[in-house]
Amino acid sequence: SLVSNSITAYTQSMMEACYGRSFAITRGGRMSLVPPETQAGDLVFIPFGAQTPYLIRGNELSAGEIVFQLVGEAYVYGLMIGEGLCHGPEQNIVIE
């Protein structure tokens, strides 16, 4: 039936989207799907014009400089496809 095919297609799409991802919550309570390498304290970064948030990790150098490493793409509920721009800038969106 049409409903059965729709449910099967939805289930398949969800499995593909979640494969290799971990579930996480930000300090602000946003549900997220993140790369498996994600660590507590990683930051959500949305480059202007990007449709997908990214996770970055800050590493402090000996001179007090911070270098950021790209962890990977993330799904963050409420921040996809430009939704984050509607709320104004959030200074720190951190993975717990």
mmCIF file as gemmi writes it, N, C-alpha and C atoms, coordinates in Angstrom:
data_model
loop_
_atom_site.group_PDB
_atom_site.id
_atom_site.type_symbol
_atom_site.label_atom_id
_atom_site.label_alt_id
_atom_site.label_comp_id
_atom_site.label_asym_id
_atom_site.label_entity_id
_atom_site.label_seq_id
_atom_site.pdbx_PDB_ins_code
_atom_site.Cartn_x
_atom_site.Cartn_y
_atom_site.Cartn_z
_atom_site.occupancy
_atom_site.B_iso_or_equiv
_atom_site.pdbx_formal_charge
_atom_site.auth_seq_id
_atom_site.auth_asym_id
_atom_site.pdbx_PDB_model_num
ATOM 1 N N . SER Axp A 1 ? 0.836 -1.192 0 1 0 ? 1 A 1
ATOM 2 C CA . SER Axp A 1 ? 0 0 0 1 0 ? 1 A 1
ATOM 3 C C . SER Axp A 1 ? 0.877 1.25 0 1 0 ? 1 A 1
ATOM 4 N N . LEU Axp A 2 ? 0.273 2.373 -0.305 1 0 ? 2 A 1
ATOM 5 C CA . LEU Axp A 2 ? 0.986 3.645 -0.371 1 0 ? 2 A 1
ATOM 6 C C . LEU Axp A 2 ? 1.563 4.029 0.991 1 0 ? 2 A 1
ATOM 7 N N . VAL Axp A 3 ? 0.784 3.829 2.062 1 0 ? 3 A 1
ATOM 8 C CA . VAL Axp A 3 ? 1.251 4.165 3.408 1 0 ? 3 A 1
ATOM 9 C C . VAL Axp A 3 ? 2.436 3.294 3.793 1 0 ? 3 A 1
ATOM 10 N N . SER Axp A 4 ? 2.358 2.024 3.519 1 0 ? 4 A 1
ATOM 11 C CA . SER Axp A 4 ? 3.438 1.091 3.833 1 0 ? 4 A 1
ATOM 12 C C . SER Axp A 4 ? 4.721 1.473 3.095 1 0 ? 4 A 1
ATOM 13 N N . ASN Axp A 5 ? 4.598 1.827 1.808 1 0 ? 5 A 1
ATOM 14 C CA . ASN Axp A 5 ? 5.764 2.255 1.032 1 0 ? 5 A 1
ATOM 15 C C . ASN Axp A 5 ? 6.344 3.553 1.569 1 0 ? 5 A 1
ATOM 16 N N . SER Axp A 6 ? 5.494 4.471 2.008 1 0 ? 6 A 1
ATOM 17 C CA . SER Axp A 6 ? 5.962 5.74 2.562 1 0 ? 6 A 1
ATOM 18 C C . SER Axp A 6 ? 6.721 5.516 3.859 1 0 ? 6 A 1
ATOM 19 N N . ILE Axp A 7 ? 6.21 4.641 4.708 1 0 ? 7 A 1
ATOM 20 C CA . ILE Axp A 7 ? 6.883 4.335 5.978 1 0 ? 7 A 1
ATOM 21 C C . ILE Axp A 7 ? 8.224 3.662 5.716 1 0 ? 7 A 1
ATOM 22 N N . THR Axp A 8 ? 8.256 2.757 4.771 1 0 ? 8 A 1
ATOM 23 C CA . THR Axp A 8 ? 9.505 2.077 4.425 1 0 ? 8 A 1
ATOM 24 C C . THR Axp A 8 ? 10.524 3.078 3.883 1 0 ? 8 A 1
ATOM 25 N N . ALA Axp A 9 ? 10.102 3.972 3.013 1 0 ? 9 A 1
ATOM 26 C CA . ALA Axp A 9 ? 11.003 4.977 2.447 1 0 ? 9 A 1
ATOM 27 C C . ALA Axp A 9 ? 11.523 5.906 3.542 1 0 ? 9 A 1
ATOM 28 N N . TYR Axp A 10 ? 10.639 6.307 4.461 1 0 ? 10 A 1
ATOM 29 C CA . TYR Axp A 10 ? 11.04 7.182 5.567 1 0 ? 10 A 1
ATOM 30 C C . TYR Axp A 10 ? 12.057 6.476 6.462 1 0 ? 10 A 1
ATOM 31 N N . THR Axp A 11 ? 11.771 5.227 6.799 1 0 ? 11 A 1
ATOM 32 C CA . THR Axp A 11 ? 12.678 4.455 7.656 1 0 ? 11 A 1
ATOM 33 C C . THR Axp A 11 ? 14.038 4.313 6.998 1 0 ? 11 A 1
ATOM 34 N N . GLN Axp A 12 ? 14.074 4.028 5.718 1 0 ? 12 A 1
ATOM 35 C CA . GLN Axp A 12 ? 15.332 3.894 4.986 1 0 ? 12 A 1
ATOM 36 C C . GLN Axp A 12 ? 16.097 5.21 4.981 1 0 ? 12 A 1
ATOM 37 N N . SER Axp A 13 ? 15.412 6.316 4.754 1 0 ? 13 A 1
ATOM 38 C CA . SER Axp A 13 ? 16.057 7.634 4.754 1 0 ? 13 A 1
ATOM 39 C C . SER Axp A 13 ? 16.649 7.96 6.117 1 0 ? 13 A 1
ATOM 40 N N . MET Axp A 14 ? 15.909 7.662 7.187 1 0 ? 14 A 1
ATOM 41 C CA . MET Axp A 14 ? 16.394 7.927 8.543 1 0 ? 14 A 1
ATOM 42 C C . MET Axp A 14 ? 17.623 7.073 8.868 1 0 ? 14 A 1
ATOM 43 N N . MET Axp A 15 ? 17.603 5.815 8.456 1 0 ? 15 A 1
ATOM 44 C CA . MET Axp A 15 ? 18.739 4.935 8.714 1 0 ? 15 A 1
ATOM 45 C C . MET Axp A 15 ? 19.991 5.444 7.993 1 0 ? 15 A 1
ATOM 46 N N . GLU Axp A 16 ? 19.829 5.901 6.758 1 0 ? 16 A 1
ATOM 47 C CA . GLU Axp A 16 ? 20.965 6.427 6.004 1 0 ? 16 A 1
ATOM 48 C C . GLU Axp A 16 ? 21.495 7.711 6.627 1 0 ? 16 A 1
ATOM 49 N N . ALA Axp A 17 ? 20.599 8.582 7.084 1 0 ? 17 A 1
ATOM 50 C CA . ALA Axp A 17 ? 21.015 9.859 7.672 1 0 ? 17 A 1
ATOM 51 C C . ALA Axp A 17 ? 21.717 9.671 9.016 1 0 ? 17 A 1
ATOM 52 N N . CYS Axp A 18 ? 21.325 8.661 9.763 1 0 ? 18 A 1
ATOM 53 C CA . CYS Axp A 18 ? 21.869 8.442 11.111 1 0 ? 18 A 1
ATOM 54 C C . CYS Axp A 18 ? 23.067 7.51 11.141 1 0 ? 18 A 1
ATOM 55 N N . TYR Axp A 19 ? 23.315 6.791 10.06 1 0 ? 19 A 1
ATOM 56 C CA . TYR Axp A 19 ? 24.396 5.811 10.052 1 0 ? 19 A 1
ATOM 57 C C . TYR Axp A 19 ? 25.736 6.478 10.356 1 0 ? 19 A 1
ATOM 58 N N . GLY Axp A 20 ? 26.456 5.947 11.31 1 0 ? 20 A 1
ATOM 59 C CA . GLY Axp A 20 ? 27.768 6.479 11.665 1 0 ? 20 A 1
ATOM 60 C C . GLY Axp A 20 ? 27.708 7.736 12.515 1 0 ? 20 A 1
ATOM 61 N N . ARG Axp A 21 ? 26.564 8.11 12.979 1 0 ? 21 A 1
ATOM 62 C CA . ARG Axp A 21 ? 26.396 9.315 13.796 1 0 ? 21 A 1
ATOM 63 C C . ARG Axp A 21 ? 26.1 8.938 15.24 1 0 ? 21 A 1
ATOM 64 N N . SER Axp A 22 ? 26.39 9.857 16.135 1 0 ? 22 A 1
ATOM 65 C CA . SER Axp A 22 ? 26.078 9.694 17.547 1 0 ? 22 A 1
ATOM 66 C C . SER Axp A 22 ? 25.075 10.751 17.947 1 0 ? 22 A 1
ATOM 67 N N . PHE Axp A 23 ? 24.288 10.451 18.954 1 0 ? 23 A 1
ATOM 68 C CA . PHE Axp A 23 ? 23.324 11.41 19.484 1 0 ? 23 A 1
ATOM 69 C C . PHE Axp A 23 ? 24.02 12.251 20.541 1 0 ? 23 A 1
ATOM 70 N N . ALA Axp A 24 ? 23.758 13.554 20.529 1 0 ? 24 A 1
ATOM 71 C CA . ALA Axp A 24 ? 24.347 14.465 21.517 1 0 ? 24 A 1
ATOM 72 C C . ALA Axp A 24 ? 23.338 15.558 21.851 1 0 ? 24 A 1
ATOM 73 N N . ILE Axp A 25 ? 23.582 16.216 22.947 1 0 ? 25 A 1
ATOM 74 C CA . ILE Axp A 25 ? 22.762 17.354 23.381 1 0 ? 25 A 1
ATOM 75 C C . ILE Axp A 25 ? 23.708 18.533 23.604 1 0 ? 25 A 1
ATOM 76 N N . THR Axp A 26 ? 23.299 19.715 23.15 1 0 ? 26 A 1
ATOM 77 C CA . THR Axp A 26 ? 24.105 20.898 23.419 1 0 ? 26 A 1
ATOM 78 C C . THR Axp A 26 ? 23.788 21.407 24.825 1 0 ? 26 A 1
ATOM 79 N N . ARG Axp A 27 ? 24.621 22.294 25.344 1 0 ? 27 A 1
ATOM 80 C CA . ARG Axp A 27 ? 24.372 22.879 26.667 1 0 ? 27 A 1
ATOM 81 C C . ARG Axp A 27 ? 23.024 23.582 26.714 1 0 ? 27 A 1
ATOM 82 N N . GLY Axp A 28 ? 22.579 24.114 25.578 1 0 ? 28 A 1
ATOM 83 C CA . GLY Axp A 28 ? 21.287 24.783 25.488 1 0 ? 28 A 1
ATOM 84 C C . GLY Axp A 28 ? 20.124 23.831 25.302 1 0 ? 28 A 1
ATOM 85 N N . GLY Axp A 29 ? 20.389 22.517 25.244 1 0 ? 29 A 1
ATOM 86 C CA . GLY Axp A 29 ? 19.336 21.521 25.147 1 0 ? 29 A 1
ATOM 87 C C . GLY Axp A 29 ? 18.935 21.133 23.736 1 0 ? 29 A 1
ATOM 88 N N . ARG Axp A 30 ? 19.714 21.511 22.733 1 0 ? 30 A 1
ATOM 89 C CA . ARG Axp A 30 ? 19.392 21.148 21.354 1 0 ? 30 A 1
ATOM 90 C C . ARG Axp A 30 ? 19.833 19.72 21.054 1 0 ? 30 A 1
ATOM 91 N N . MET Axp A 31 ? 18.921 18.909 20.526 1 0 ? 31 A 1
ATOM 92 C CA . MET Axp A 31 ? 19.269 17.543 20.131 1 0 ? 31 A 1
ATOM 93 C C . MET Axp A 31 ? 20.104 17.597 18.86 1 0 ? 31 A 1
ATOM 94 N N . SER Axp A 32 ? 21.081 16.701 18.769 1 0 ? 32 A 1
ATOM 95 C CA . SER Axp A 32 ? 22.023 16.738 17.657 1 0 ? 32 A 1
ATOM 96 C C . SER Axp A 32 ? 22.43 15.339 17.232 1 0 ? 32 A 1
ATOM 97 N N . LEU Axp A 33 ? 22.766 15.205 15.958 1 0 ? 33 A 1
ATOM 98 C CA . LEU Axp A 33 ? 23.434 14.019 15.434 1 0 ? 33 A 1
ATOM 99 C C . LEU Axp A 33 ? 24.821 14.486 15.02 1 0 ? 33 A 1
ATOM 100 N N . VAL Axp A 34 ? 25.844 13.852 15.559 1 0 ? 34 A 1
ATOM 101 C CA . VAL Axp A 34 ? 27.212 14.338 15.405 1 0 ? 34 A 1
ATOM 102 C C . VAL Axp A 34 ? 28.137 13.216 14.943 1 0 ? 34 A 1
ATOM 103 N N . PRO Axp A 35 ? 29.311 13.583 14.417 1 0 ? 35 A 1
ATOM 104 C CA . PRO Axp A 35 ? 30.28 12.552 14.03 1 0 ? 35 A 1
ATOM 105 C C . PRO Axp A 35 ? 30.723 11.748 15.253 1 0 ? 35 A 1
ATOM 106 N N . PRO Axp A 36 ? 31.14 10.495 15.056 1 0 ? 36 A 1
ATOM 107 C CA . PRO Axp A 36 ? 31.534 9.656 16.188 1 0 ? 36 A 1
ATOM 108 C C . PRO Axp A 36 ? 32.754 10.18 16.951 1 0 ? 36 A 1
ATOM 109 N N . GLU Axp A 37 ? 33.564 11.041 16.331 1 0 ? 37 A 1
ATOM 110 C CA . GLU Axp A 37 ? 34.758 11.579 16.977 1 0 ? 37 A 1
ATOM 111 C C . GLU Axp A 37 ? 34.453 12.744 17.913 1 0 ? 37 A 1
ATOM 112 N N . THR Axp A 38 ? 33.183 13.143 18.007 1 0 ? 38 A 1
ATOM 113 C CA . THR Axp A 38 ? 32.773 14.292 18.806 1 0 ? 38 A 1
ATOM 114 C C . THR Axp A 38 ? 33.123 14.083 20.277 1 0 ? 38 A 1
ATOM 115 N N . GLN Axp A 39 ? 33.558 15.186 20.904 1 0 ? 39 A 1
ATOM 116 C CA . GLN Axp A 39 ? 33.875 15.171 22.331 1 0 ? 39 A 1
ATOM 117 C C . GLN Axp A 39 ? 33.084 16.26 23.024 1 0 ? 39 A 1
ATOM 118 N N . ALA Axp A 40 ? 32.841 16.058 24.317 1 0 ? 40 A 1
ATOM 119 C CA . ALA Axp A 40 ? 32.212 17.12 25.113 1 0 ? 40 A 1
ATOM 120 C C . ALA Axp A 40 ? 33.081 18.365 25.011 1 0 ? 40 A 1
ATOM 121 N N . GLY Axp A 41 ? 32.447 19.508 24.828 1 0 ? 41 A 1
ATOM 122 C CA . GLY Axp A 41 ? 33.175 20.766 24.69 1 0 ? 41 A 1
ATOM 123 C C . GLY Axp A 41 ? 33.377 21.225 23.262 1 0 ? 41 A 1
ATOM 124 N N . ASP Axp A 42 ? 33.112 20.354 22.272 1 0 ? 42 A 1
ATOM 125 C CA . ASP Axp A 42 ? 33.205 20.778 20.872 1 0 ? 42 A 1
ATOM 126 C C . ASP Axp A 42 ? 32.178 21.871 20.619 1 0 ? 42 A 1
ATOM 127 N N . LEU Axp A 43 ? 32.498 22.769 19.717 1 0 ? 43 A 1
ATOM 128 C CA . LEU Axp A 43 ? 31.645 23.911 19.419 1 0 ? 43 A 1
ATOM 129 C C . LEU Axp A 43 ? 30.897 23.714 18.108 1 0 ? 43 A 1
ATOM 130 N N . VAL Axp A 44 ? 29.661 24.206 18.075 1 0 ? 44 A 1
ATOM 131 C CA . VAL Axp A 44 ? 28.885 24.212 16.841 1 0 ? 44 A 1
ATOM 132 C C . VAL Axp A 44 ? 29.222 25.505 16.109 1 0 ? 44 A 1
ATOM 133 N N . PHE Axp A 45 ? 29.59 25.38 14.85 1 0 ? 45 A 1
ATOM 134 C CA . PHE Axp A 45 ? 30.001 26.518 14.034 1 0 ? 45 A 1
ATOM 135 C C . PHE Axp A 45 ? 29.189 26.498 12.748 1 0 ? 45 A 1
ATOM 136 N N . ILE Axp A 46 ? 28.565 27.628 12.425 1 0 ? 46 A 1
ATOM 137 C CA . ILE Axp A 46 ? 27.791 27.726 11.192 1 0 ? 46 A 1
ATOM 138 C C . ILE Axp A 46 ? 28.391 28.842 10.343 1 0 ? 46 A 1
ATOM 139 N N . PRO Axp A 47 ? 29.183 28.471 9.338 1 0 ? 47 A 1
ATOM 140 C CA . PRO Axp A 47 ? 29.729 29.51 8.453 1 0 ? 47 A 1
ATOM 141 C C . PRO Axp A 47 ? 28.597 30.246 7.748 1 0 ? 47 A 1
ATOM 142 N N . PHE Axp A 48 ? 28.732 31.54 7.577 1 0 ? 48 A 1
ATOM 143 C CA . PHE Axp A 48 ? 27.699 32.324 6.91 1 0 ? 48 A 1
ATOM 144 C C . PHE Axp A 48 ? 27.439 31.753 5.533 1 0 ? 48 A 1
ATOM 145 N N . GLY Axp A 49 ? 26.179 31.483 5.237 1 0 ? 49 A 1
ATOM 146 C CA . GLY Axp A 49 ? 25.778 30.942 3.944 1 0 ? 49 A 1
ATOM 147 C C . GLY Axp A 49 ? 25.719 29.427 3.9 1 0 ? 49 A 1
ATOM 148 N N . ALA Axp A 50 ? 26.222 28.762 4.939 1 0 ? 50 A 1
ATOM 149 C CA . ALA Axp A 50 ? 26.186 27.3 4.957 1 0 ? 50 A 1
ATOM 150 C C . ALA Axp A 50 ? 24.804 26.814 5.37 1 0 ? 50 A 1
ATOM 151 N N . GLN Axp A 51 ? 24.411 25.67 4.85 1 0 ? 51 A 1
ATOM 152 C CA . GLN Axp A 51 ? 23.13 25.077 5.221 1 0 ? 51 A 1
ATOM 153 C C . GLN Axp A 51 ? 23.278 24.076 6.359 1 0 ? 51 A 1
ATOM 154 N N . THR Axp A 52 ? 24.499 23.701 6.665 1 0 ? 52 A 1
ATOM 155 C CA . THR Axp A 52 ? 24.76 22.671 7.668 1 0 ? 52 A 1
ATOM 156 C C . THR Axp A 52 ? 25.7 23.204 8.737 1 0 ? 52 A 1
ATOM 157 N N . PRO Axp A 53 ? 25.376 22.977 10.005 1 0 ? 53 A 1
ATOM 158 C CA . PRO Axp A 53 ? 26.332 23.313 11.07 1 0 ? 53 A 1
ATOM 159 C C . PRO Axp A 53 ? 27.518 22.343 11.05 1 0 ? 53 A 1
ATOM 160 N N . TYR Axp A 54 ? 28.635 22.799 11.541 1 0 ? 54 A 1
ATOM 161 C CA . TYR Axp A 54 ? 29.834 21.98 11.676 1 0 ? 54 A 1
ATOM 162 C C . TYR Axp A 54 ? 30.277 21.998 13.126 1 0 ? 54 A 1
ATOM 163 N N . LEU Axp A 55 ? 30.987 20.959 13.522 1 0 ? 55 A 1
ATOM 164 C CA . LEU Axp A 55 ? 31.587 20.938 14.854 1 0 ? 55 A 1
ATOM 165 C C . LEU Axp A 55 ? 33.058 21.249 14.706 1 0 ? 55 A 1
ATOM 166 N N . ILE Axp A 56 ? 33.557 22.099 15.6 1 0 ? 56 A 1
ATOM 167 C CA . ILE Axp A 56 ? 34.977 22.413 15.638 1 0 ? 56 A 1
ATOM 168 C C . ILE Axp A 56 ? 35.475 22.192 17.063 1 0 ? 56 A 1
ATOM 169 N N . ARG Axp A 57 ? 36.768 21.939 17.179 1 0 ? 57 A 1
ATOM 170 C CA . ARG Axp A 57 ? 37.393 21.701 18.481 1 0 ? 57 A 1
ATOM 171 C C . ARG Axp A 57 ? 38.585 22.636 18.609 1 0 ? 57 A 1
ATOM 172 N N . GLY Axp A 58 ? 38.596 23.401 19.674 1 0 ? 58 A 1
ATOM 173 C CA . GLY Axp A 58 ? 39.701 24.313 19.926 1 0 ? 58 A 1
ATOM 174 C C . GLY Axp A 58 ? 40.834 23.612 20.653 1 0 ? 58 A 1
ATOM 175 N N . ASN Axp A 59 ? 42.047 23.825 20.177 1 0 ? 59 A 1
ATOM 176 C CA . ASN Axp A 59 ? 43.257 23.299 20.822 1 0 ? 59 A 1
ATOM 177 C C . ASN Axp A 59 ? 44.186 24.474 21.097 1 0 ? 59 A 1
ATOM 178 N N . GLU Axp A 60 ? 44.582 24.617 22.351 1 0 ? 60 A 1
ATOM 179 C CA . GLU Axp A 60 ? 45.432 25.744 22.732 1 0 ? 60 A 1
ATOM 180 C C . GLU Axp A 60 ? 46.89 25.418 22.451 1 0 ? 60 A 1
ATOM 181 N N . LEU Axp A 61 ? 47.575 26.369 21.812 1 0 ? 61 A 1
ATOM 182 C CA . LEU Axp A 61 ? 49.002 26.228 21.56 1 0 ? 61 A 1
ATOM 183 C C . LEU Axp A 61 ? 49.77 26.774 22.76 1 0 ? 61 A 1
ATOM 184 N N . SER Axp A 62 ? 51.056 26.576 22.779 1 0 ? 62 A 1
ATOM 185 C CA . SER Axp A 62 ? 51.874 26.994 23.915 1 0 ? 62 A 1
ATOM 186 C C . SER Axp A 62 ? 51.865 28.504 24.119 1 0 ? 62 A 1
ATOM 187 N N . ALA Axp A 63 ? 51.68 29.269 23.067 1 0 ? 63 A 1
ATOM 188 C CA . ALA Axp A 63 ? 51.707 30.728 23.17 1 0 ? 63 A 1
ATOM 189 C C . ALA Axp A 63 ? 50.339 31.304 23.541 1 0 ? 63 A 1
ATOM 190 N N . GLY Axp A 64 ? 49.402 30.455 23.917 1 0 ? 64 A 1
ATOM 191 C CA . GLY Axp A 64 ? 48.066 30.927 24.268 1 0 ? 64 A 1
ATOM 192 C C . GLY Axp A 64 ? 47.148 31.081 23.071 1 0 ? 64 A 1
ATOM 193 N N . GLU Axp A 65 ? 47.65 30.801 21.885 1 0 ? 65 A 1
ATOM 194 C CA . GLU Axp A 65 ? 46.811 30.853 20.692 1 0 ? 65 A 1
ATOM 195 C C . GLU Axp A 65 ? 45.916 29.618 20.651 1 0 ? 65 A 1
ATOM 196 N N . ILE Axp A 66 ? 44.729 29.779 20.064 1 0 ? 66 A 1
ATOM 197 C CA . ILE Axp A 66 ? 43.831 28.646 19.904 1 0 ? 66 A 1
ATOM 198 C C . ILE Axp A 66 ? 43.716 28.32 18.428 1 0 ? 66 A 1
ATOM 199 N N . VAL Axp A 67 ? 43.925 27.069 18.105 1 0 ? 67 A 1
ATOM 200 C CA . VAL Axp A 67 ? 43.784 26.568 16.746 1 0 ? 67 A 1
ATOM 201 C C . VAL Axp A 67 ? 42.553 25.677 16.736 1 0 ? 67 A 1
ATOM 202 N N . PHE Axp A 68 ? 41.705 25.843 15.717 1 0 ? 68 A 1
ATOM 203 C CA . PHE Axp A 68 ? 40.483 25.066 15.645 1 0 ? 68 A 1
ATOM 204 C C . PHE Axp A 68 ? 40.621 23.948 14.625 1 0 ? 68 A 1
ATOM 205 N N . GLN Axp A 69 ? 40.128 22.786 15 1 0 ? 69 A 1
ATOM 206 C CA . GLN Axp A 69 ? 40.143 21.598 14.15 1 0 ? 69 A 1
ATOM 207 C C . GLN Axp A 69 ? 38.703 21.282 13.762 1 0 ? 69 A 1
ATOM 208 N N . LEU Axp A 70 ? 38.491 20.993 12.488 1 0 ? 70 A 1
ATOM 209 C CA . LEU Axp A 70 ? 37.168 20.607 12.007 1 0 ? 70 A 1
ATOM 210 C C . LEU Axp A 70 ? 36.892 19.169 12.413 1 0 ? 70 A 1
ATOM 211 N N . VAL Axp A 71 ? 35.792 18.949 13.14 1 0 ? 71 A 1
ATOM 212 C CA . VAL Axp A 71 ? 35.396 17.602 13.546 1 0 ? 71 A 1
ATOM 213 C C . VAL Axp A 71 ? 34.494 16.989 12.486 1 0 ? 71 A 1
ATOM 214 N N . GLY Axp A 72 ? 33.572 17.782 11.929 1 0 ? 72 A 1
ATOM 215 C CA . GLY Axp A 72 ? 32.709 17.285 10.872 1 0 ? 72 A 1
ATOM 216 C C . GLY Axp A 72 ? 31.344 17.947 10.885 1 0 ? 72 A 1
ATOM 217 N N . GLU Axp A 73 ? 30.49 17.526 9.955 1 0 ? 73 A 1
ATOM 218 C CA . GLU Axp A 73 ? 29.133 18.059 9.848 1 0 ? 73 A 1
ATOM 219 C C . GLU Axp A 73 ? 28.266 17.525 10.977 1 0 ? 73 A 1
ATOM 220 N N . ALA Axp A 74 ? 27.249 18.309 11.327 1 0 ? 74 A 1
ATOM 221 C CA . ALA Axp A 74 ? 26.326 17.883 12.374 1 0 ? 74 A 1
ATOM 222 C C . ALA Axp A 74 ? 24.908 18.295 12.004 1 0 ? 74 A 1
ATOM 223 N N . TYR Axp A 75 ? 23.962 17.565 12.555 1 0 ? 75 A 1
ATOM 224 C CA . TYR Axp A 75 ? 22.564 17.981 12.504 1 0 ? 75 A 1
ATOM 225 C C . TYR Axp A 75 ? 22.262 18.503 13.898 1 0 ? 75 A 1
ATOM 226 N N . VAL Axp A 76 ? 21.838 19.756 13.98 1 0 ? 76 A 1
ATOM 227 C CA . VAL Axp A 76 ? 21.488 20.348 15.272 1 0 ? 76 A 1
ATOM 228 C C . VAL Axp A 76 ? 20.063 20.879 15.144 1 0 ? 76 A 1
ATOM 229 N N . TYR Axp A 77 ? 19.155 20.294 15.918 1 0 ? 77 A 1
ATOM 230 C CA . TYR Axp A 77 ? 17.748 20.666 15.838 1 0 ? 77 A 1
ATOM 231 C C . TYR Axp A 77 ? 17.59 22.166 16.075 1 0 ? 77 A 1
ATOM 232 N N . GLY Axp A 78 ? 16.905 22.825 15.158 1 0 ? 78 A 1
ATOM 233 C CA . GLY Axp A 78 ? 16.645 24.255 15.278 1 0 ? 78 A 1
ATOM 234 C C . GLY Axp A 78 ? 17.711 25.144 14.678 1 0 ? 78 A 1
ATOM 235 N N . LEU Axp A 79 ? 18.774 24.544 14.1 1 0 ? 79 A 1
ATOM 236 C CA . LEU Axp A 79 ? 19.837 25.348 13.494 1 0 ? 79 A 1
ATOM 237 C C . LEU Axp A 79 ? 20.129 24.945 12.056 1 0 ? 79 A 1
ATOM 238 N N . MET Axp A 80 ? 19.232 24.234 11.429 1 0 ? 80 A 1
ATOM 239 C CA . MET Axp A 80 ? 19.472 23.758 10.071 1 0 ? 80 A 1
ATOM 240 C C . MET Axp A 80 ? 18.906 24.744 9.043 1 0 ? 80 A 1
ATOM 241 N N . ILE Axp A 81 ? 19.529 24.795 7.887 1 0 ? 81 A 1
ATOM 242 C CA . ILE Axp A 81 ? 19.068 25.568 6.731 1 0 ? 81 A 1
ATOM 243 C C . ILE Axp A 81 ? 18.75 27.017 7.1 1 0 ? 81 A 1
ATOM 244 N N . GLY Axp A 82 ? 19.662 27.644 7.81 1 0 ? 82 A 1
ATOM 245 C CA . GLY Axp A 82 ? 19.523 29.062 8.129 1 0 ? 82 A 1
ATOM 246 C C . GLY Axp A 82 ? 18.637 29.396 9.304 1 0 ? 82 A 1
ATOM 247 N N . GLU Axp A 83 ? 18.089 28.399 9.993 1 0 ? 83 A 1
ATOM 248 C CA . GLU Axp A 83 ? 17.204 28.686 11.125 1 0 ? 83 A 1
ATOM 249 C C . GLU Axp A 83 ? 17.926 29.45 12.23 1 0 ? 83 A 1
ATOM 250 N N . GLY Axp A 84 ? 19.214 29.228 12.384 1 0 ? 84 A 1
ATOM 251 C CA . GLY Axp A 84 ? 19.981 29.909 13.424 1 0 ? 84 A 1
ATOM 252 C C . GLY Axp A 84 ? 20.035 31.41 13.236 1 0 ? 84 A 1
ATOM 253 N N . LEU Axp A 85 ? 19.9 31.882 11.997 1 0 ? 85 A 1
ATOM 254 C CA . LEU Axp A 85 ? 19.948 33.321 11.736 1 0 ? 85 A 1
ATOM 255 C C . LEU Axp A 85 ? 18.733 34.056 12.3 1 0 ? 85 A 1
ATOM 256 N N . CYS Axp A 86 ? 17.624 33.357 12.435 1 0 ? 86 A 1
ATOM 257 C CA . CYS Axp A 86 ? 16.395 33.975 12.944 1 0 ? 86 A 1
ATOM 258 C C . CYS Axp A 86 ? 16.503 34.35 14.415 1 0 ? 86 A 1
ATOM 259 N N . HIS Axp A 87 ? 17.371 33.662 15.145 1 0 ? 87 A 1
ATOM 260 C CA . HIS Axp A 87 ? 17.491 33.881 16.582 1 0 ? 87 A 1
ATOM 261 C C . HIS Axp A 87 ? 18.593 34.874 16.922 1 0 ? 87 A 1
ATOM 262 N N . GLY Axp A 88 ? 19.322 35.337 15.941 1 0 ? 88 A 1
ATOM 263 C CA . GLY Axp A 88 ? 20.485 36.165 16.213 1 0 ? 88 A 1
ATOM 264 C C . GLY Axp A 88 ? 21.646 35.263 16.612 1 0 ? 88 A 1
ATOM 265 N N . PRO Axp A 89 ? 22.82 35.838 16.744 1 0 ? 89 A 1
ATOM 266 C CA . PRO Axp A 89 ? 23.981 34.997 17.054 1 0 ? 89 A 1
ATOM 267 C C . PRO Axp A 89 ? 23.919 34.439 18.475 1 0 ? 89 A 1
ATOM 268 N N . GLU Axp A 90 ? 24.22 33.173 18.59 1 0 ? 90 A 1
ATOM 269 C CA . GLU Axp A 90 ? 24.389 32.553 19.897 1 0 ? 90 A 1
ATOM 270 C C . GLU Axp A 90 ? 25.894 32.443 20.098 1 0 ? 90 A 1
ATOM 271 N N . GLN Axp A 91 ? 26.366 32.975 21.187 1 0 ? 91 A 1
ATOM 272 C CA . GLN Axp A 91 ? 27.809 33.009 21.371 1 0 ? 91 A 1
ATOM 273 C C . GLN Axp A 91 ? 28.426 31.627 21.502 1 0 ? 91 A 1
ATOM 274 N N . ASN Axp A 92 ? 27.827 30.764 22.298 1 0 ? 92 A 1
ATOM 275 C CA . ASN Axp A 92 ? 28.43 29.449 22.534 1 0 ? 92 A 1
ATOM 276 C C . ASN Axp A 92 ? 27.378 28.359 22.455 1 0 ? 92 A 1
ATOM 277 N N . ILE Axp A 93 ? 27.498 27.53 21.437 1 0 ? 93 A 1
ATOM 278 C CA . ILE Axp A 93 ? 26.68 26.328 21.348 1 0 ? 93 A 1
ATOM 279 C C . ILE Axp A 93 ? 27.67 25.187 21.504 1 0 ? 93 A 1
ATOM 280 N N . VAL Axp A 94 ? 27.636 24.576 22.675 1 0 ? 94 A 1
ATOM 281 C CA . VAL Axp A 94 ? 28.649 23.59 23.041 1 0 ? 94 A 1
ATOM 282 C C . VAL Axp A 94 ? 27.992 22.235 23.239 1 0 ? 94 A 1
ATOM 283 N N . ILE Axp A 95 ? 28.673 21.196 22.768 1 0 ? 95 A 1
ATOM 284 C CA . ILE Axp A 95 ? 28.208 19.827 22.977 1 0 ? 95 A 1
ATOM 285 C C . ILE Axp A 95 ? 28.526 19.417 24.408 1 0 ? 95 A 1
ATOM 286 N N . GLU Axp A 96 ? 27.533 18.864 25.08 1 0 ? 96 A 1
ATOM 287 C CA . GLU Axp A 96 ? 27.741 18.385 26.46 1 0 ? 96 A 1
ATOM 288 C C . GLU Axp A 96 ? 28.368 17.032 26.464 1 0 ? 96 A 1
